[in-house]
């Protein structure tokens, strides 16, 4: 896929607080005409929780009473064989994301009259999924050689299927791999090496033909994510601007190879949101970019190779109105920056 100079166009991380998929799609496409994304709706159903949404078809997976786990008492050999065959043949249609699990995606795909520059989707990352989904003994499946490997293969197929569907809306597709658990990388709770994390992510990225992003909404060792082949690095700039600025050499290398930074500058917290305006967020964004310019990265490059997003998903917000306000501010800030610097 050709390199895209986004020039701080806006998009979202994915989740919305709505329960009606059409209403969520309407709010998104109203504000984000250039890079709309399909909405994940965790308040609509537990099946749309980010840990469950892409689990359909996984060997032994059981979703019961708002819990997801792998039931090892089931015969896992046949479903594992089916999964590996689909993976080897790249038969993505064997592992679609169904309407029950992603009403927002199916509503989005049914929209007419969209002509965006690019279209965005998202999937839960292999580190986060593998650490969250456990077997019936409460052991994270990422630590099981067979199931951990199978999870990455499944997510790769789901990402490929999703991208194929989204490409009907725009040939320029973006898939974010969401890794909130990377905020715990290096802690006693996450026994994974840097090499293992990179290989898990690369396996999923291998199924994405268009632009591939990685999103982490906390503080992490950014050198790990910048060390992958990701085209876009998405982070919570509002709360953790300082954390990325500790890696100026890696960021410079990333940008020089054509990478994009998605600046998560609009807070997804109602109290913080009430205090902000496009002008105040503009100042905050420039403040977040300043440490990089002091390290020899051109400000214009940060703007040209930038996207604007909320700090994280909006699914946790109390009201649809608050989420709509985030989208409005996002669009307003993008216009303001593009008029001034592009």
C-alpha positions as CSV (number, residue, x, y, z in Angstrom):
1,X,0.0,0.0,0.0
2,X,1.3,3.5,-0.8
3,X,2.5,5.7,2.0
4,X,-0.2,8.2,3.0
5,X,0.6,11.6,4.4
6,X,-2.3,12.1,6.8
7,X,-1.6,15.7,7.9
8,X,-3.3,15.2,11.2
9,X,-6.6,13.9,9.9
10,X,-8.9,12.6,12.6
11,X,-10.0,9.0,13.3
12,X,-11.0,7.0,16.4
13,X,-9.7,4.0,18.3
14,X,-13.0,2.0,17.9
15,X,-15.4,1.7,20.8
16,X,-18.4,3.8,21.3
17,X,-21.0,4.0,24.2
18,X,-24.0,3.4,21.9
19,X,-26.2,0.4,21.9
20,X,-27.7,1.2,18.5
21,X,-25.1,0.5,15.8
22,X,-26.8,2.8,13.2
23,X,-26.7,5.7,15.6
24,X,-23.0,5.1,16.4
25,X,-22.2,4.9,12.7
26,X,-24.1,8.1,12.0
27,X,-22.2,10.0,14.7
28,X,-18.8,8.7,13.4
29,X,-19.4,9.4,9.7
30,X,-20.9,12.8,10.5
31,X,-17.6,14.0,12.0
32,X,-15.0,11.7,10.4
33,X,-15.5,11.9,6.7
34,X,-11.9,11.3,5.7
35,X,-11.1,8.2,7.9
36,X,-14.2,6.7,9.4
37,X,-13.9,3.6,11.5
38,X,-16.5,1.0,12.5
39,X,-17.8,1.2,16.1
40,X,-17.3,-1.5,18.7
41,X,-20.3,-1.5,21.1
42,X,-19.4,-3.1,24.4
43,X,-22.5,-1.8,26.1
44,X,-24.7,-3.5,23.5
45,X,-23.6,-7.0,24.3
46,X,-20.8,-8.9,26.2
47,X,-20.0,-10.4,22.8
48,X,-18.7,-7.0,21.8
49,X,-16.3,-6.8,24.7
50,X,-12.9,-6.5,23.0
51,X,-11.7,-9.8,24.5
52,X,-14.7,-11.7,23.2
53,X,-15.4,-9.9,19.9
54,X,-12.7,-11.8,17.9
55,X,-12.9,-15.1,19.8
56,X,-15.6,-16.8,17.6
57,X,-14.2,-20.1,16.2
58,X,-11.3,-20.4,18.6
59,X,-10.8,-24.1,19.8
60,X,-12.7,-24.7,23.0
61,X,-13.7,-21.1,23.6
62,X,-16.6,-20.7,26.0
63,X,-18.5,-17.5,26.7
64,X,-20.7,-17.8,29.7
65,X,-22.1,-15.4,32.3
66,X,-19.9,-12.5,31.2
67,X,-16.8,-14.7,31.2
68,X,-14.6,-16.0,28.4
69,X,-12.3,-19.0,28.8
70,X,-11.0,-22.1,26.9
71,X,-12.6,-25.3,28.1
72,X,-9.9,-28.0,27.9
73,X,-12.4,-30.8,28.5
74,X,-13.5,-30.4,24.9
75,X,-11.7,-32.2,22.1
76,X,-9.4,-29.4,20.8
77,X,-7.6,-31.4,18.1
78,X,-10.2,-31.1,15.3
79,X,-10.9,-27.4,15.8
80,X,-7.1,-26.7,16.0
81,X,-6.6,-28.7,12.7
82,X,-9.4,-26.6,11.1
83,X,-7.8,-23.4,12.2
84,X,-4.3,-24.3,11.0
85,X,-5.6,-25.5,7.7
86,X,-7.5,-22.1,7.2
87,X,-4.3,-20.3,8.2
88,X,-2.1,-22.2,5.8
89,X,-4.5,-21.8,2.9
90,X,-5.2,-18.1,4.0
91,X,-8.9,-19.0,3.9
92,X,-10.2,-16.0,5.8
93,X,-13.9,-16.7,5.0
94,X,-13.7,-19.6,7.5
95,X,-13.3,-17.1,10.4
96,X,-15.6,-14.1,9.8
97,X,-16.7,-11.7,12.5
98,X,-20.5,-12.3,12.7
99,X,-23.3,-9.8,13.3
100,X,-23.8,-10.9,16.9
101,X,-20.2,-10.1,17.8
102,X,-19.9,-6.9,15.8
103,X,-23.2,-5.2,15.0
104,X,-21.3,-1.9,14.4
105,X,-19.1,-3.5,11.8
106,X,-22.0,-4.9,9.8
107,X,-23.9,-1.6,10.0
108,X,-20.8,0.2,8.9
109,X,-20.3,-2.1,5.9
110,X,-23.9,-1.5,4.8
111,X,-23.5,2.3,4.6
112,X,-23.9,3.9,1.3
113,X,-22.4,7.2,-0.1
114,X,-19.1,7.0,1.8
115,X,-16.1,8.2,-0.2
116,X,-13.4,8.4,2.5
117,X,-9.6,8.8,1.9
118,X,-9.1,5.7,4.0
119,X,-11.2,3.4,6.2
120,X,-10.2,2.0,9.7
121,X,-10.8,-1.2,11.5
122,X,-9.4,-2.7,14.7
123,X,-8.6,-6.0,16.4
124,X,-7.5,-7.0,19.8
125,X,-3.8,-7.7,19.8
126,X,-2.3,-11.2,20.5
127,X,-0.5,-10.1,23.7
128,X,-3.6,-8.6,25.2
129,X,-5.9,-11.4,24.0
130,X,-3.5,-14.1,25.1
131,X,-3.1,-12.6,28.6
132,X,-6.8,-12.0,29.1
133,X,-8.3,-15.3,27.9
134,X,-7.5,-18.1,30.2
135,X,-8.1,-21.9,30.3
136,X,-10.5,-23.4,32.8
137,X,-7.6,-23.4,35.4
138,X,-7.3,-19.6,35.1
139,X,-4.0,-19.9,33.2
140,X,-3.5,-17.3,30.5
141,X,-3.4,-19.1,27.1
142,X,-0.4,-17.1,25.9
143,X,1.7,-19.3,28.2
144,X,0.5,-22.4,26.5
145,X,2.6,-23.2,23.4
146,X,-0.3,-24.6,21.3
147,X,-3.1,-22.3,22.3
148,X,-0.9,-19.2,22.4
149,X,0.2,-19.9,18.8
150,X,-3.3,-20.7,17.7
151,X,-4.6,-17.4,19.2
152,X,-2.2,-15.4,17.0
153,X,-3.3,-17.4,13.9
154,X,-7.0,-16.8,14.6
155,X,-6.5,-13.0,15.1
156,X,-4.5,-12.8,11.9
157,X,-7.4,-14.5,10.0
158,X,-9.9,-12.2,11.6
159,X,-7.8,-9.1,10.7
160,X,-7.5,-10.3,7.1
161,X,-11.3,-11.0,6.8
162,X,-12.1,-7.6,8.3
163,X,-9.7,-5.8,6.0
164,X,-11.1,-7.6,2.9
165,X,-14.6,-6.4,3.9
166,X,-13.5,-2.8,4.7
167,X,-11.7,-2.6,1.3
168,X,-15.2,-2.4,-0.3
169,X,-15.5,1.1,1.2
170,X,-12.0,2.3,0.4
171,X,-8.9,0.6,-1.1
172,X,-6.9,2.4,1.6
173,X,-7.4,0.3,4.7
174,X,-6.0,0.8,8.2
175,X,-6.2,-1.9,10.8
176,X,-5.1,-1.1,14.4
177,X,-3.9,-3.9,16.6
178,X,-5.0,-2.9,20.1
179,X,-2.6,-3.8,22.9
180,X,-3.7,-2.2,26.2
181,X,-1.8,-4.9,28.1
182,X,1.5,-3.7,26.7
183,X,1.2,-1.1,29.6
184,X,2.1,-4.0,31.9
185,X,5.0,-5.2,29.7
186,X,8.1,-5.7,31.9
187,X,6.1,-6.2,35.1
188,X,6.0,-9.4,37.1
189,X,2.5,-10.1,35.6
190,X,3.8,-10.3,32.0
191,X,6.5,-12.9,31.5
192,X,7.2,-12.2,27.9
193,X,10.4,-11.2,26.2
194,X,10.7,-8.3,23.8
195,X,11.4,-10.8,21.0
196,X,8.3,-12.8,21.8
197,X,6.1,-9.7,21.8
198,X,7.5,-8.6,18.4
199,X,7.0,-12.0,16.9
200,X,3.4,-12.3,18.1
201,X,2.6,-8.9,16.6
202,X,4.4,-9.6,13.4
203,X,2.3,-12.8,12.9
204,X,-0.9,-10.7,13.1
205,X,0.6,-7.9,10.9
206,X,1.4,-10.5,8.3
207,X,-2.3,-10.9,7.6
208,X,-2.8,-7.1,6.9
209,X,-2.1,-5.8,3.4
210,X,-2.9,-2.2,4.0
211,X,-1.6,0.1,6.8
212,X,-1.2,-1.6,10.1
213,X,-1.2,0.3,13.4
214,X,-0.6,-0.7,17.0
215,X,-2.3,1.1,19.8
216,X,-1.4,1.1,23.5
217,X,-3.3,3.5,25.8
218,X,-0.9,3.4,28.8
219,X,2.8,3.8,29.4
220,X,5.0,1.1,27.9
221,X,8.5,0.4,26.5
222,X,7.8,2.1,23.2
223,X,11.0,0.7,21.7
224,X,9.3,-2.7,21.5
225,X,6.3,-1.4,19.4
226,X,8.6,0.9,17.4
227,X,10.7,-2.1,16.7
228,X,7.9,-3.9,14.8
229,X,6.9,-3.3,11.2
230,X,3.9,-1.2,12.3
231,X,3.1,1.7,10.0
232,X,1.2,3.7,12.7
233,X,1.9,4.0,16.4
234,X,-1.1,5.1,18.4
235,X,-0.8,6.3,22.0
236,X,-2.6,8.3,24.7
237,X,-1.0,11.7,24.2
238,X,-3.4,13.4,26.6
239,X,-2.2,11.4,29.7
240,X,1.2,10.0,28.6
241,X,2.8,12.5,26.2
242,X,6.0,12.3,28.3
243,X,6.4,8.6,27.9
244,X,6.9,8.5,24.1
245,X,9.3,11.5,24.3
246,X,11.8,9.3,26.1
247,X,12.5,7.5,22.8
248,X,13.5,10.2,20.4
249,X,16.0,8.2,18.4
250,X,13.4,5.3,17.8
251,X,10.7,7.8,16.9
252,X,13.0,9.5,14.4
253,X,13.9,6.2,12.8
254,X,10.2,5.3,12.7
255,X,9.2,8.6,11.0
256,X,12.1,8.4,8.6
257,X,10.9,5.1,7.3
258,X,7.4,6.6,6.6
259,X,5.7,5.8,9.9
260,X,2.7,7.8,11.3
261,X,2.1,8.8,14.9
262,X,-1.6,8.8,16.0
263,X,-1.7,11.5,18.7
264,X,-4.5,10.5,21.2
265,X,-5.0,14.1,22.3
266,X,-8.8,14.3,23.1
267,X,-9.6,12.9,26.6
268,X,-12.2,10.2,26.9
269,X,-13.1,11.3,30.4
270,X,-16.2,13.6,30.8
271,X,-14.7,15.8,33.6
272,X,-11.5,16.4,31.6
273,X,-13.4,16.9,28.4
274,X,-15.5,19.7,30.0
275,X,-12.4,21.7,30.6
276,X,-11.0,21.5,27.0
277,X,-11.5,23.4,23.8
278,X,-9.9,23.0,20.3
279,X,-7.6,25.8,21.3
280,X,-6.5,24.3,24.6
281,X,-6.0,20.9,22.9
282,X,-4.0,22.5,20.1
283,X,-1.6,24.0,22.7
284,X,-1.4,20.6,24.5
285,X,-0.6,18.8,21.3
286,X,2.2,21.3,20.3
287,X,3.6,20.9,23.9
288,X,3.6,17.1,23.4
289,X,5.5,17.5,20.0
290,X,8.0,20.0,21.4
291,X,10.5,17.4,23.0
292,X,10.8,15.7,19.6
293,X,11.6,19.0,17.7
294,X,14.3,19.6,20.3
295,X,15.8,16.3,19.3
296,X,16.0,17.1,15.7
297,X,12.7,15.9,14.4
298,X,11.1,18.6,12.2
299,X,7.7,19.9,13.5
300,X,6.3,19.8,9.9
301,X,7.2,16.1,9.7
302,X,5.3,15.4,12.9
303,X,2.2,17.3,11.5
304,X,2.4,15.7,8.0
305,X,3.0,12.1,9.4
306,X,0.4,12.5,12.1
307,X,-3.2,11.4,12.8
308,X,-5.4,12.7,15.6
309,X,-7.5,10.4,17.8
310,X,-9.2,10.3,21.2
311,X,-6.9,9.1,24.0
312,X,-8.5,5.7,23.9
313,X,-11.8,4.1,23.0
314,X,-15.0,5.9,23.9
315,X,-17.0,2.9,24.9
316,X,-16.5,3.6,28.6
317,X,-18.1,7.1,28.4
318,X,-21.3,7.7,30.3
319,X,-23.3,9.2,27.4
320,X,-23.5,9.2,23.6
321,X,-23.6,13.0,23.8
322,X,-20.2,13.0,25.5
323,X,-18.7,10.7,22.8
324,X,-20.2,13.0,20.1
325,X,-18.5,15.9,21.8
326,X,-15.2,14.1,21.5
327,X,-15.7,13.5,17.8
328,X,-16.7,17.2,17.3
329,X,-13.6,18.4,19.1
330,X,-11.4,15.9,17.1
331,X,-12.7,17.2,13.8
332,X,-12.5,20.8,14.9
333,X,-8.9,20.4,16.1
334,X,-7.9,18.7,12.9
335,X,-9.3,21.5,10.7
336,X,-7.5,24.1,12.9
337,X,-4.1,22.4,12.6
338,X,-4.5,21.7,8.9
339,X,-5.4,25.3,8.1
340,X,-2.5,26.6,10.1
341,X,0.3,24.2,9.0
342,X,-0.6,22.2,5.9
